[in-house]
Amino acid sequence: MSFNTEWRMVDNYNGYGGTWCVLGMSEIAFRVEDDGTISNLFLAAAAPQGGLPRGVSNYPALLRGPRGYAPSFVKGSNIEIAHDDPTETGFDINLIAEETEVSGPVWELNLIQRAGAPGADGEAILDPTDYGTPAFGQNLTVAAGATTFELTYPKVGGLHLPTSISSAPDGSTAEVTMAVVDIAAGVYNFDWTPALRGNAVCIGSTSDVRVDLIVRRDDETGGNIIGRGAGISGQKYQQPNLVSKVESGTNVVNAGEACTLYFRTKKMGGSATYGAAASTAAFEMLVVPVPS
């Protein structure tokens, strides 16, 4: 039996309107839309040779083929060549195991790729010499204006006590140094001020006396007074409490400078003499950084 396998164009096929593309052998028709595209595609299937048993179906059917298994892929070689190697890059797929009745084929993937070109050596993100002449112990801090950095010393103060305290002998009539606090040059590399504290029990020969505590800076007898504890007139027993009090000059110590502080008793008035025992006296100095 022969079939007509030529296509023909039919208008208003079977009264459905429009233009149709018709294959005569089985009258499979596809509508041609106005824009020239073909829609409503159908799959035509014939019954197997001999047909299907009655009671199963009166419709044609497709024969079921053998089961197929998905292929597997395994990693093979991965070769990296130099950035300037002229060898062609790429990959290939090789069959390393045929499919079987229970498994699919196995393929091996092999890759050749070119390394990237080397970049220029970078520089250290931060180099202390970029911001001045560095010194041990400095920190890198944000400079004024917040656009760059600068090298600074950390503003960390410290507590200082005199190495020893001496008594003001009984019968004293003038100033007597009871303690000394000595700060060497370079100990503090920032501007600072001394916070002064202390007291001493001063005992007059009579109640006609007043004794203060003072602190002189850098000169034991003539240095500027930067701290005072006031005594009370008319009292034989006095315990003046020393605090920071700039009476002359300045108490600001410039960065890196040395500073010597003299803790002294000073008779302020009255006809009596006085004395102060070391065992009842205590003095200290706290370094306070000056704000930037």
BELWO-V153715 format. One record per helix or strand of 3 or more residues. SS is the DSSP state (a for helix, b for strand). FROM is the first residue (numbers start at 1). TO is the last residue. If there is no record, write none. Layout:
SS&FROM&TO + SS&FROM&TO
//
This chain:
b&7&11 + a&13&15 + b&19&23 + b&28&32 + b&72&81 + b&90&97 + b&106&114 + a&128&131 + b&138&142 + b&149&153 + b&159&161 + b&168&172 + b&176&183 + b&192&199 + b&202&204 + b&210&217 + b&224&229 + b&241&244 + b&259&269 + b&274&276 + a&278&280 + b&282&289
//
